[in-house]
Amino acid sequence: MLPRMAAKLEKTILACLLVLAISITMSNAACFFEPLKPGTTDGCRDSSGELHEFDSQWRDQECNDCSCFSSGIRCCTSYATPVGFDAEKCISIFNKETCSYKVVEKDNHSKECPVHAWVG
């Protein structure tokens, strides 16, 4: 009985490691860096002209999480994009207020579709 339990535990651990490995490889947020102009000492100006202090963080109007450094602004997408769904039957809709996607049937937006993979 003990060897059977050990084999089952081993399979469970391997399954968990596989899920973790897949999750990590699919987690690749899109990021960009914008260097500051030489001589800038008052902080970072974002694309809308708002000034941010050095070492501060904020979410911009495009749902990017941004940080201000003395060298520039670094922003990364704050959301995951659905990529593993039935594109013939379903569409993805982005909600700018929640910075998230919802995948629904094309003919009935009240019915959600299963998503098997996300990127970001």
Stockholm file with secondary structure:
# STOCKHOLM 1.0

chainA/1-120         MLPRMAAKLEKTILACLLVLAISITMSNAACFFEPLKPGTTDGCRDSSGELHEFDSQWRDQECNDCSCFSSGIRCCTSYATPVGFDAEKCISIFNKETCSYKVVEKDNHSKECPVHAWVG
#=GR chainA/1-120 SS CHHHHHHHHHHHHHHHHHHHHHHHHTCCCCEEEEECCTTCCSCEECTTCCEECTTCEEECTTSEEEEEETTEEEEEECSCEECSSCTTTEEEEEETTTTEEEEEESSCTTSBCCCCCEEC
#=GC SS_cons         CHHHHHHHHHHHHHHHHHHHHHHHHTCCCCEEEEECCTTCCSCEECTTCCEECTTCEEECTTSEEEEEETTEEEEEECSCEECSSCTTTEEEEEETTTTEEEEEESSCTTSBCCCCCEEC
//
